[in-house]
Amino acid sequence: MYSIEEDFELATVCCRPDSLEKMLEQTKFTKTELQILYRSFKNECPTGLVNEETFKLIYSHFFPHGDSSAYAHLLFEAFDKHKNGAVNFEDFVAGLSIILRGTVTDRLCWAFSLYDLNKDGCITKEEMNDIMKSIYDLMGKYTYPCMKDSAPREHVESFFQKMDRNNDGVVTMEEFLESCQKDEAIMESMQMLDHVI
């Protein structure tokens, strides 16, 4: 339940995006696509900003059978470029442009950044465990076929066997890019994103 103070704050905070021309230069979206995305964004976020709780709420509608909050938190942090607890339209479309229209390398770098939770330039097993747990929570407990409780840990071990080329216990950006670009399934999934919008 919103308080009067929160209603007042929502009514007074209004973040307007940069010019359409500037966003056309900075993203790989067309004018029409940007206009459609903006209408949708403003519909969900009338103030022009979305905080993490609202982002989680919106994201939960896409995954009603699971707990999307942990994964939505990770995505929110990836979109929150200014690390100020809010995502504006420019931040949102900049990230979306990379995910949907970027080169394979751009997309993989974005994914690596998402997985590198402490932003130290490498992915550890602990970070990957957190990611996998959030993904399995997102999918829900009632998937078919039913997943074993050990599935996230097994997924992490498989990831490290494939990606950790020098067996030092961490995956660097170089190892990640090289391994992903050699994996046909990953490359096919990257190409599927080309047709989302």
Summary of the structure (lengths in Angstrom):
residues: 197
radius of gyration: 18.4
end to end distance: 34.3
largest distance: 56.8
contacts: 511
relative contact order: 0.11
helix: 63%
strand: 6%
